[in-house]
Structures are given as structure tokens and as C-alpha cells.
Amino acid sequence: MNIAQLALTSLTAGEHVSIIFEGKEYTNVQMDIAARKLGNALKKLGVKRGDRIILQMPNSPETLQAFQGIWKMGAVAVPINYQIGAEETAYIYQDSQANTVITAPEFMGKVHMAQVQSPGVKNIIVVSEKQMEGTLSFVKLLKESSDKLEIVQTGDNEVAALVYTSGTTGKPKGVMQTHYGLYYTAIKVQETNNYSMEAINVVMLPLCHSYGIGIMNSSSLRTHGKTVVLRQFNVEQLFSAIEKYKVTSIAAVPTMYIYMLSYPDYAKFDLSSVKYFICGSAPLSIETWKQFKEKFGGEIAEGWGLTEACANNSCNPIDGLKKVGSIGLPMKGMEMKIFDDRDKELPQGKEGEIVLRGPMVMKGYWNQPEATAEIIRNGWLHTGDIGYVDADGYFFITDRKKDIIIKGGENISPRAIEEIFYAHSCIAEAAVIGITDKVYGEDIKAFVVLKPGKKATPDEMMEYCRGKLKSFFVPKEVVILSAMPKTLVGKILKKELRKM
């Protein structure tokens, strides 16, 4: 099964507008023809089945076409975050052993720097009508290529995408997502949530991220639906798109919902068409959930997933009971359990590590068998997230295993302290980490970002904590930042905070 076959689903409904980007409409037939032409162009350039192709692109119709073209001819898509540094970019070029790069003009400086260290890269395709020196024009390649292309019948376990982790510890690892894993995930997301076939959604999550890829794939199953593609997240553009195109569902990360809450002119837009608000990728604070419902009337359905399991593993029911603070119920087809340190299942209510099993789980880490064996044991993917399951089968994450602070021999959850900060009227974002301490081994340090127009001092924040927490859990220090260091998808980078 080739994941590219999934995108053909919408063709069964006849030709219709399926993509909207910066005011321009693209039909499902136009998108498919462009993908077939790209597949033929890649074959002409010598790209073979199983070859890796770097996608260093912002969100755009061409990015969607590139994924489909790569998959149709049996190659492997390697989407990379275009905001990462030159050193990390070069590492991914080298590690993936890619021979082709598809990119945009604005990233050519970084591409050339990486290419110098990666002589295996022979083809650089730029999404531009103008042909730049030493590159190939995406537009020209499509014009010169045939749209007659048979989809390669790949095996279920063949790699479709090599998605590199953000590298929060050490160098990034290439997660091998299979054709069947991606296909199965899209099908089960649709079955779990039962989205309307006419749903209109927004893609504002970066398509270089596993969460964005999952949204792209599952959206293709809505035969009469439309997808409004935003080049990047912008609150005013999002609200404008919702009003103009009557968007029915959005998928976002907590940071995006926080920015929506902070936007002063939200009332000038009609946002009533949105029925579903989905959230994932990072923990959503209980206070943000409550404030969003009060301001916009919608209940955010928080979900959760790992790149190592195609990013869609659990979710609160979009039309059912949502438990605030929970990551919801397992997606259909996904097994989730709580294990202790000896890989034994724990009873309901007991805290341990969340583990996963099912076709969504990755084939492994690219060229890293030892790291693969460490995380996948007896068929179970060990997520590194600590949590528990309640009597109704809803899962709750209490913290990341590696983020737990051990102060004086006692395990302290940073997330529990972060929730206290989020409840403060001045706080927009909070992150808590452990710092070295001569007496306790580790102590607590907090970083916060204030809401626009709000004022507070570190001393006031400390006093607030003393009124809410036992003295042992009060941070040793509170630092106020203008902004948190984050990944492209909006996840707070605690490794950068630790460097501070």
C-alpha cells in the first residue's frame, strides 16, 4: 500500500476546489496532476524508489504536491524544519543521505551551506518560475513533464517519511514512518472523530512537522472538503480565513490558542462556523482551556501523539465528554497502557510510563538500531511520558520522565507547578526546570512570559507561589522573559532554558 493512494480519495467525488492558498483556489484534479508531473520529473533526474528527498519548504500548495509526487514514485520524503541552524541542517542532509532537495528561494543560503558538506546532493529544485544558478525550477520541471504516472506499489513496511526529531537531547534522530503506518493513522483519525465529508479545515501547522503531516493525510479523506493553507501561523490571517471560508475545524498547539486569547480585535470576526478546536504537540494548561471556552465558546479537544507513532495517538472526543487536563482516549487501533520500570502493566490510577502499540508505531530510528531497541521493547513504544489512566479510560500526562525534578530525594512534577503559574491573571506562558543545588541536589527554577499590557515582578511571582504551594515546592527563582524559546511548532524548548 502506498500512502499516496489516500489523496486519490477526494477524486471519487469529481473535480472540486480542495486547496485554498493566499486567495488562490486549486482543485483536487490540479493537485493530483502536479504531483504526477513532479513524480515523473524526479524519475528523469535519476531519483529511484527508496531515495531520500529533502523538503525544506514553508506551507504551500507546492509542498503538498511535493509530498504526493515523492510518494507516488516510491521515494522517501524528508521534511525538515527550515528554521533550524545550518549545522543541524547539514547533519540531516548527511545522515539521510539525500540526493535531492526541494526548497524555496529564501532558504537557498542555508541549502548551499549544507550542500557543501553533503556532496551526495545532486539536485536542488527551487519553487520558482525563475531558474537560479545551479538549481532546477520546480515550475519549469512540471511544465516539461508528463502527467501519466503509475503509483509505485510499495510494501506496507517501506519507509514513506523520514521525520527528524527536534533534538531536545543530542543530535536529531530520523524517525522512519511507513506507508501503512501513515495510512492507518489517517483512517483511524477519521474513524475516531467521524469528521464530516464536507469539513473545511485550516493547515497552519508546519508541514515539516509530524503533526502537520498527520493533518494533511487525514484531511484528504474528506471527499468534498476543503483545506485552507496558511504559509505560517498568524492570528489575524487565521480569523480572517475562518470568517471568509466558514472553516469548521482547526488543529493547533497550545501556543497558538494562547495567541488567539491575547488577540484584542477577535470580536470583529465571525468565528461561529468553527465546530471543532483540536490541540496537541505540547501540554495545554487547564487555565488556557477555561479561558478559551469563556471567550470563544468552544471546548478544545486536547490530544497527544509522538512523531515515533505518526503523531496521532489519543484525543478527547470532539463530540463527547472532554476531560480538562486529559489527553483523552486512545485512537481507534492504538493500544495504550501504563508500565512500571520493569515493563509491567500498572493498575488504573497508578502513575507510570505511557507505552503504545499498533501499526502507527515507527519502523525504527534511521541507522540507529541501538536507540530503536531502547525505545521499542517487546513491541511496545516507550514514550518517556509519565501518567495514569482513570476509570473511564482517559489518559493523563503528569510529566516527561526526563523533566522530573528530584529535590532532596523527592520527585517533583514541573507541570504541576506550571499549572499554578497559568492560573495567575498576568501569566501567558510558564515553564519550570530543575537546576543544580548543593543542598538538595536539584532545586526549582521557573520562567514566565507576561500577557500583553500586564506587569509583575519576580518577587511578586515568588510571593504568589508561597500562597499557592508548600514551601518545599516554591521555585528558588522566577525569571520573567519577553518570549519563550520554542520549536517551529510552538513547543517550549526547556533545553534552551537550562542553558540560561
C-alpha positions in Angstrom: 0.0 0.0 0.0 1.3 3.4 -1.0 0.2 6.4 1.2 -0.2 8.4 -2.0 -3.3 6.4 -2.7 -5.0 8.2 0.2 -5.0 11.5 -1.6 -6.9 9.9 -4.5 -10.0 9.5 -2.2 -11.3 13.0 -3.0 -11.2 12.3 -6.7 -14.1 9.9 -6.3 -16.3 13.0 -5.7 -15.4 14.6 -9.0 -13.4 17.8 -9.6 -13.8 20.4 -6.9 -11.8 23.1 -5.1 -9.8 21.3 -2.4 -7.0 23.7 -1.6 -7.1 27.5 -0.9 -3.9 29.4 -0.5 -3.4 33.2 -0.3 -6.7 33.7 -2.2 -6.0 31.2 -5.0 -8.0 28.1 -5.4 -6.7 24.7 -6.5 -8.9 21.7 -7.5 -8.2 18.1 -6.4 -7.5 17.2 -10.0 -5.0 20.1 -10.4 -3.2 19.0 -7.3 -3.0 15.4 -8.5 -1.8 16.3 -11.9 1.0 18.4 -10.5 2.1 15.6 -8.2 2.2 13.1 -11.1 4.3 15.5 -13.1 6.7 16.0 -10.2 7.0 12.3 -9.8 8.0 11.9 -13.5 10.4 14.8 -13.2 12.1 13.2 -10.2 12.4 9.9 -12.1 14.0 11.8 -15.1 16.6 13.2 -12.7 17.6 9.7 -11.6 15.7 9.5 -8.3 14.8 5.9 -7.6 12.4 4.1 -5.3 13.6 4.4 -1.7 15.8 7.5 -2.3 15.5 10.3 0.3 14.3 13.7 -0.8 14.7 16.7 1.5 11.7 19.0 1.7 12.9 22.4 3.1 9.7 24.3 2.5 7.2 26.6 4.1 3.5 25.6 3.9 2.3 26.0 0.3 0.4 24.0 -2.4 3.8 23.0 -3.8 4.7 21.4 -0.5 1.5 19.3 -0.6 2.3 18.4 -4.3 5.9 17.5 -3.4 4.8 15.0 -0.7 2.4 13.3 -3.1 4.9 13.3 -6.1 7.6 11.8 -3.9 5.3 9.1 -2.6 3.8 8.3 -6.0 7.2 7.4 -7.5 8.2 5.4 -4.4 10.8 7.8 -2.8 11.0 8.9 0.8 10.1 12.4 1.9 12.4 14.0 4.5 10.7 17.2 5.7 12.9 19.4 7.7 12.3 22.5 9.9 13.5 25.4 7.8 14.2 27.4 11.0 16.9 25.1 12.4 20.5 26.2 12.2 23.0 25.5 9.3 24.8 22.9 11.4 21.7 20.8 12.2 20.5 21.2 8.6 23.8 19.9 7.2 23.6 17.0 9.7 20.2 15.9 8.4 21.4 16.2 4.8 24.3 13.9 5.6 22.5 11.5 7.9 19.6 10.9 5.5 22.0 10.6 2.5 19.5 12.6 0.4 20.3 13.1 -3.3 17.7 15.8 -4.0 16.4 18.9 -2.2 13.1 20.7 -2.9 13.1 24.2 -1.4 12.1 27.8 -1.7 14.3 30.8 -2.8 14.5 32.3 0.7 16.3 29.2 2.1 19.0 28.9 -0.6 21.8 30.3 1.6 21.2 27.6 4.1 20.8 24.9 1.4 24.1 25.8 -0.2 25.9 25.7 3.1 24.5 22.2 3.8 25.3 21.0 0.3 29.0 21.9 0.7 29.1 19.2 3.4 26.8 16.8 1.6 28.3 16.0 -1.9 25.6 13.4 -2.4 23.1 16.1 -3.0 22.9 16.3 -6.8 19.6 18.0 -7.5 18.3 21.3 -5.9 14.8 22.1 -7.0 13.5 25.6 -6.2 9.9 26.6 -6.2 10.3 29.5 -8.5 9.5 30.3 -12.1 12.9 31.8 -12.4 15.8 29.3 -12.7 18.6 30.1 -10.2 22.2 29.2 -11.0 23.0 25.6 -10.1 19.3 24.8 -9.4 16.2 23.5 -11.2 13.0 25.3 -11.4 10.0 23.5 -9.9 7.6 25.3 -12.2 9.7 24.5 -15.3 10.1 20.8 -14.4 6.3 20.4 -14.1 5.7 22.2 -17.4 8.1 19.8 -19.2 6.9 16.6 -17.5 4.1 14.2 -18.4 1.2 13.6 -16.0 1.0 9.9 -16.9 2.4 8.1 -13.9 1.5 4.8 -12.2 1.8 4.9 -8.5 4.5 2.5 -7.3 3.0 -0.3 -5.2 5.2 0.0 -2.1 5.2 -2.6 0.7 3.4 -1.8 3.9 6.6 -1.6 5.8 8.5 0.5 3.3 9.5 3.9 4.6 7.4 6.8 3.3 8.7 9.7 5.5 11.9 10.2 7.5 11.0 12.8 10.1 13.7 14.1 12.3 13.0 14.7 15.9 13.7 18.2 17.3 16.9 17.0 19.0 16.0 18.0 22.6 18.7 15.6 23.7 21.7 15.1 21.5 21.5 15.1 17.7 18.1 14.6 16.0 17.1 11.1 15.1 15.4 10.2 11.8 12.0 8.5 12.6 11.1 6.0 9.9 7.3 6.3 9.3 6.0 3.6 7.0 3.4 3.8 4.2 1.0 1.7 6.1 1.6 3.4 9.4 0.7 6.8 7.9 -2.3 5.3 6.0 -3.6 3.5 9.1 -3.2 6.7 11.2 -5.3 8.8 8.8 -8.0 6.2 8.6 -8.2 5.8 12.4 -8.2 9.5 13.0 -11.3 9.8 10.7 -13.0 6.8 12.3 -12.3 8.1 15.8 -13.6 11.6 15.2 -16.1 10.9 12.4 -15.4 14.3 10.6 -17.9 15.4 8.0 -17.0 14.7 4.4 -17.6 18.4 3.7 -15.4 19.6 6.5 -13.4 22.8 5.9 -10.2 22.9 7.9 -7.1 25.1 8.1 -3.5 23.8 7.8 -1.4 26.3 9.8 0.8 23.7 11.5 4.1 23.4 9.7 4.1 20.6 7.2 7.7 19.7 8.1 6.3 18.5 11.5 4.7 15.1 12.1 1.5 16.8 13.5 1.1 18.8 10.2 1.7 15.7 8.1 -1.0 13.8 10.0 -3.5 16.7 9.5 -2.6 16.7 5.7 -3.2 13.0 5.4 -6.4 12.7 7.4 -7.9 15.8 5.6 -7.6 14.0 2.2 -10.3 11.5 3.3 -13.0 14.2 3.4 -14.1 13.8 -0.1 -15.9 17.1 -0.6 -13.9 19.1 1.9 -11.5 22.0 1.5 -8.2 22.9 3.2 -7.2 26.5 3.7 -3.4 26.5 3.8 -1.6 29.3 5.7 2.0 29.9 5.0 2.6 30.2 8.7 0.5 30.9 11.8 -0.9 34.4 12.1 -3.9 35.2 14.3 -5.4 37.8 12.1 -5.0 35.7 8.9 -6.5 32.7 10.7 -9.5 34.6 12.0 -10.0 36.2 8.5 -9.8 32.8 6.8 -12.3 31.3 9.3 -14.8 34.1 8.5 -14.3 34.1 4.8 -14.3 30.3 4.1 -16.6 29.2 7.0 -13.9 26.9 8.5 -15.4 24.1 10.6 -12.3 22.7 12.3 -8.8 23.9 13.3 -5.9 21.9 14.7 -3.4 23.9 16.7 -0.8 23.8 19.5 -1.2 25.5 22.9 0.9 28.5 22.0 -1.5 29.3 19.1 -4.5 29.2 21.4 -2.7 31.5 23.8 -2.1 34.0 21.0 -5.7 33.7 20.0 -6.8 34.6 23.5 -4.4 37.6 23.5 -5.7 39.0 20.2 -7.5 42.2 21.1 -9.8 42.5 18.0 -11.2 39.0 17.9 -14.8 40.3 18.2 -14.7 41.9 14.7 -14.5 38.4 13.1 -17.3 35.9 12.8 -15.8 32.7 14.1 -19.1 30.9 14.7 -18.5 28.3 11.9 -15.8 26.5 13.8 -17.2 23.4 15.4 -14.0 21.7 16.5 -10.9 23.0 18.1 -8.2 20.4 18.3 -4.9 20.8 20.3 -1.8 18.7 20.5 2.1 18.7 20.4 2.5 20.2 23.9 0.6 20.3 27.2 -2.4 22.5 27.3 -2.9 24.2 30.6 -6.2 23.9 32.4 -6.4 27.7 32.7 -6.0 28.2 29.0 -8.8 25.7 28.3 -11.1 27.5 30.6 -10.3 31.0 29.3 -10.7 29.9 25.7 -14.2 28.4 26.4 -15.2 31.5 28.2 -14.0 33.8 25.4 -14.8 31.9 22.3 -17.5 29.4 23.5 -15.6 26.4 22.1 -14.3 23.4 24.0 -10.8 22.5 23.0 -10.3 18.7 22.4 -6.8 18.0 23.6 -5.0 15.1 22.1 -1.5 13.7 22.1 1.0 11.8 20.0 4.6 11.1 19.2 6.5 11.5 16.0 7.6 7.9 16.7 3.9 6.9 16.3 2.7 9.2 13.5 1.7 11.9 15.9 -2.0 11.0 16.4 -2.3 8.6 19.3 -5.1 9.8 21.6 -7.7 12.6 21.8 -10.6 13.8 23.8 -13.9 13.1 21.9 -14.7 16.0 19.6 -18.4 15.4 20.2 -18.3 13.8 23.6 -17.0 14.1 27.1 -13.9 16.2 27.3 -11.8 15.9 30.5 -9.8 19.0 31.0 -6.2 18.2 31.6 -6.5 14.8 29.9 -5.0 13.7 26.6 -8.2 11.7 26.1 -8.9 8.2 24.9 -6.6 6.1 22.6 -7.3 6.5 18.9 -9.1 3.5 17.4 -6.5 0.9 16.6 -4.0 2.2 19.1 -3.2 0.3 22.3 -2.1 2.4 25.3 -1.0 1.2 28.7 0.8 2.3 31.8 4.0 0.4 32.6 6.3 0.4 35.6 10.1 0.5 35.4 10.2 -3.3 34.9 7.8 -3.1 31.9 4.9 -4.5 33.9 1.4 -3.0 33.4 0.1 -0.9 36.3 -3.5 -0.8 37.5 -5.9 2.1 36.9 -4.9 5.2 38.7 -1.3 4.3 39.3 1.4 6.5 37.7 4.0 5.1 35.3 5.3 5.4 31.8 2.8 5.6 28.9 3.5 2.9 26.3 2.0 2.4 22.8 1.5 -0.5 20.4 -0.1 -0.6 17.0 0.6 0.0 13.2 1.2 3.7 13.9 4.4 2.9 15.6 7.6 3.7 13.6 9.7 1.2 11.9 12.6 2.5 14.0 15.2 5.2 14.0 17.2 5.6 10.8 20.5 3.8 11.1 20.2 3.6 14.9 19.3 0.1 15.9 20.5 0.5 19.5 18.4 3.6 20.0 15.4 1.8 18.4 15.9 -1.3 20.7 16.0 1.0 23.7 12.6 2.7 22.9 10.7 -0.2 21.4 10.7 -3.3 23.7 8.5 -6.4 23.2 6.5 -4.4 20.6 5.7 -1.5 22.9 6.9 2.0 22.2 8.1 3.6 25.5 7.2 7.2 25.2 9.1 8.8 28.2 5.8 10.4 29.3 4.7 9.8 32.9 0.9 9.5 33.5 -2.0 7.4 34.5 -5.4 6.2 33.2 -8.6 6.8 35.0 -11.7 4.6 35.5 -13.2 5.8 32.2 -10.1 5.0 30.2 -8.9 8.6 29.8 -5.2 9.1 30.0 -3.5 11.9 31.9 0.2 13.0 31.5 1.7 14.2 34.7 5.2 14.9 33.2 8.0 14.0 31.0 10.3 11.3 32.5 13.4 13.3 31.8 11.9 16.6 33.1 11.1 15.3 36.6 12.9 17.3 39.3 14.4 15.3 42.1 14.8 17.7 45.1 16.1 16.2 48.3 15.1 12.7 47.1 11.5 13.7 46.3 10.1 13.6 42.7 8.5 16.9 41.8 6.4 17.5 38.7 7.3 20.7 36.8 3.8 20.6 35.1 2.0 20.8 38.5 3.9 24.0 39.3 3.4 25.4 35.8 -0.4 25.0 36.2 -0.1 27.3 39.3 1.5 30.0 37.2 -1.0 29.7 34.4 -3.8 30.4 36.9 -2.2 33.8 37.6 -4.0 36.6 35.7 -0.8 38.2 34.4 0.8 35.0 33.1 0.6 33.9 29.4 3.2 31.1 29.5 5.2 29.3 32.1 8.0 26.6 32.2 9.6 25.0 35.2 13.0 23.2 35.2 15.4 21.7 37.7 18.7 23.4 38.5 21.7 22.1 40.4 21.7 22.7 44.1 24.4 22.0 46.7 21.9 21.1 49.4 19.1 19.4 47.6 20.9 18.1 44.5 18.2 19.8 42.4 16.0 22.8 43.0 13.2 24.5 41.1 13.5 27.5 38.7 10.6 29.0 36.8 10.4 31.1 33.6 7.3 33.1 32.8 6.0 35.3 30.0 3.5 38.0 30.9 0.3 38.7 29.0 0.4 41.9 26.8 -0.1 45.0 28.9 0.4 43.2 32.2 3.1 44.0 34.8 4.6 41.9 37.5 8.0 41.4 39.2 9.9 38.2 40.1 9.4 39.0 43.7 5.6 39.3 43.2 5.6 35.9 41.4 7.5 34.3 44.3 5.1 35.7 46.8 2.2 34.4 44.7 3.8 30.9 44.7 4.2 31.0 48.5 0.4 31.5 48.8 -0.3 28.5 46.5 2.4 26.0 47.2 4.0 24.3 50.1 7.4 25.9 50.8 9.3 22.8 49.5 7.7 23.3 46.1 8.2 27.1 45.7 10.7 27.9 43.0 14.1 29.1 44.1 14.0 31.7 41.4 11.5 33.1 38.9 12.7 34.7 35.7 10.4 36.9 33.5 11.1 36.6 29.8 9.8 38.6 26.8 9.3 35.3 24.9 10.0 31.6 25.4 12.4 29.7 23.2 10.3 27.4 21.1 10.3 24.9 18.3 8.7 25.8 14.9 5.5 24.1 16.1 5.4 26.1 19.3 6.8 23.6 21.9 8.8 25.3 24.7 12.5 24.3 24.5 13.4 23.5 28.0 17.0 22.6 26.9 17.4 26.3 25.9 16.1 27.4 29.3 18.6 25.1 31.0 21.4 26.8 29.1 20.2 30.1 30.6 
